[in-house]
Structures are given as C-alpha cells and as structure tokens.
Amino acid sequence: MNPDDAVVLLSGGMDSAVALAIARAEGARCHALSVAYGQRHTSELAAAALVARTLKAEQHKIVSVDLRAIGGSALTDDIAVPEAPSEGIPPTYVPARNTIMLALALGWAEVLGARRIVCGVNAVDYSGYPDCRPAFVEAFEALANVATRAGIEGRRIRIEAPLMHMGKDAIVQRGLELGVDFSQTVSCYQADIQGAACGQCDACRLRAEGFRAAGVADPTRYRDQGERG
Amino acid sequence: MNPDDAVVLLSGGMDSAVALAIARAEGARCHALSVAYGQRHTSELAAAALVARTLKAEQHKIVSVDLRAIGGSALTDDIAVPEAPSEGIPPTYVPARNTIMLALALGWAEVLGARRIVCGVNAVDYSGYPDCRPAFVEAFEALANVATRAGIEGRRIRIEAPLMHMGKDAIVQRGLELGVDFSQTVSCYQADIQGAACGQCDACRLRAEGFRAAGVADPTRYRDQGERG
C-alpha cells in the first residue's frame, strides 16, 4: 500500500487541473484518471492529457463509459446547452456523473493500492449540482470504506476535494502559484475539437468571471475571437 | 416521478434474475440494466436479455464501461479463474464493480424518475466480496440520497437487495415459484460464447450446490457433459 499515491480525477477543465497541482505540491504520486463518457466536448480529454504531463502525473488513464446510453443531460444528448444563467439544477447536469467517476477512481485506487482520491469538485460555483456538495463527498468516502478490500482491512480511503470551498478567483490564483498552465485547460461545455470555447455557456461564464476577479489575463481561446474582441 | 418504477441490475446470472422476479411480483415496472464491463463471460449479457423478456421487464439496456482499463481481476484480465475454493477475497473480485454498477443504475434511475434500485447482491455465498454486504448497500443508499436531484428534493431512493440473506437453495426455490427459467441464466465465470459452463469455478460450484440443496434438477449446460456425466 502506498499512502502517498493518489488517484486524481482529471477532466481537462481548470478545477481538476488545480486539484492535481495541489496534490502534487503535497508530495503525492498522482495517477490521473479521465473518463470518456460520451461528452460533447471531447477536446477536454486531450486537454487532460496535456495537463497530466505538465503537472508530472505518474500516468494518465482514460476509461470509457457510455453515459449516452443513459441520457438525460445536455452534455451527452441532443439537448441544448443553455447560454444564459438559470435557476435550479441545470440541464448540463449529468445524472450521477460524479458518483460514476468516483466509483471508477475507487476501482483504480484499489488496483493501485492508492488510499487518496482527489477531485476538483467545488460547491461555490456549482451549487446547482447535487453531486458537488460536501455531503456528497462525505457520503462517497463512507461508501468507499465499506466497498473495498482496503476498507474491510482497515486502511482508510480518503476522498479529497481541495477546491470545495474556494471561489473561482482563488482557484485561478492557487493554480498559477502551482504552475498550472490554464491555456491547456478546456472549460467550455461545447468546445470545438480544437478546444476553442463558445464564450456563452455557464462554464465559460464562470471561468471568465474567475479570471476577471483574480485580475489575471484569461488565456481561453474562443471560437470567434472577432465577436468578443 | 414513478414510485413503482425500479431499475433492476441484471447480470444474466441466477441471483439477479430472481431479484427481478421478486420486484415484478411486487408490482414494480422494471427497467433492466446490464453492464458490459469487459467481462470474459459475455454470454451472460445475452442471458440477461432473455431473462428480461421472460420476466416481462419494461425494457433492457446494456451500458458499456471498460473495466479492463482498470484491471485487477480474474474476470477482466489475464489472471486465471480459480477452480478450487480459496480463503479471503477471491481473484474474481472486480474492484469496485458493484459500486460502479449501482452508480450507473442510479444515473438511469434519475433519468427515468425511478426511486427503487434492485440488485441481486447476496452476503451468504459471497462473503469474500466487500461489496456484497448489508453495510455496502446501506452506504450506497445514503450516497444515492445526497447525490441526486431526487435526494435533494426529498424523494427518497431505495437500494433493495432482496436476496441479501437467502441461501442459494432458497434463491432457487423462490425463483421457481416466480417463473424464473434458470436454463436461461449463466453463472459460470468462464462460460463459453454459447453460455456453456466450466463446472469448476466458484460460481459453478455455488450454483450446483444450490440446486442440489433445493432438491431441484439443475438445467445448467456444461461444456463437456461427458466428463461430468
């Protein structure tokens, strides 16, 4: 068992990149895991590979799970991604996505003998998503410790969400301190194949606000620079 | 929301078939879910389709997740399936498999508005698997109720494991009472493409013992009938 090994869920977006950078700064050997779940924005998987290399993860693995078969989200189905803020749980919510991703991370952690699972879940900007709250992370940790060989044998598994209570501006600043190259990350829900962003969706809006609040130039590439320039 | 809708995890084996039959007998509209996870014994997915039809599930869905990428099990890797009983957690344990399958069932339940998830998990015969115990099912139910829109909105989701405390013989008897055609089910960890069983692995042994203890003829087709006849 390697108490300093961590499986890090890496989406290719900015939050999970900063979570990886934090775990690396703490000295963890990081095994980055991305999930190809049928998302529209597959350029985020290419972004994740770049981020994993820059931040010196031990390895980067992509596991496929076909969430399109389950449906129910604007990120996997032919449902429009909203381009204005809305009330309640947004249509970009993918049912049980974080549960599924953490379950896959848990499986890999068992194989590796890793006892830390790190994710970029954040309650501040995503309060509309049920699976981005502290109660969710705590419940998953409780599950992890009864679901696994490690749990049965008394080696506690921790689920860590170091960004849980940070604002987007603090996340940007922490990432810059720790060497995250945000130009490698893709946040947009409908980024094109090269990772260029729409500039309209919730994820684009939150990202832009974060950079603005942090007083830092935003390296995001937009699809139509002219229109925004 | 449909309180009488249930997502039923259906592996193609005998336990989950009986779990489906029990849910149907209780009047639930059952949505059967099988997971193609890279298992050696893909004939169980064909078996699941047959069972779903016989037991009048509303629909049967197969979701793919590539657990071979994670590895660590005799069911997905080039690790031998043991052909004699062993101590502790057996090599056929797939890390976090039931967590992953329940997570997928939870996602589909959210999309359907179903508030029951039914599985064939059984603690009696599989005491070596950490994710086949009551504590696991309880922890997953707690997670489900913080991870989902339904949970947030106060519509409780239940995880049901009606076979949890039944012996294999009782499972056989209950299944026969409820119209399960066990000849459609495949239990063997290394069944061939037609579903013929090896007769040697743990799953074959437990199944044969169940039918013997129930005093019922076992309809299992073995690969080499001559050798066992």
Interface residues (C-beta under 8 A of the other chain):
Chain A: K61 I62 V63 S64 V65 D66 L67 A69 I70 G71 G72 I89 Y93 V94 P95 A96 R97 N98 T99 I100 L102 A103 L104 L106 G107 W108 E110 V111 P130 D131 R133 A135 F136 A139 F140 A142 L143 A144 V146 A147 T148 R149 G151 I152
Chain B: K61 I62 V63 S64 V65 D66 L67 A69 I70 G71 G72 I89 Y93 V94 P95 A96 R97 N98 T99 I100 L102 A103 L104 L106 G107 W108 E110 V111 P130 D131 R133 A135 F136 A139 F140 A142 L143 A144 V146 A147 T148 R149 G151 I152
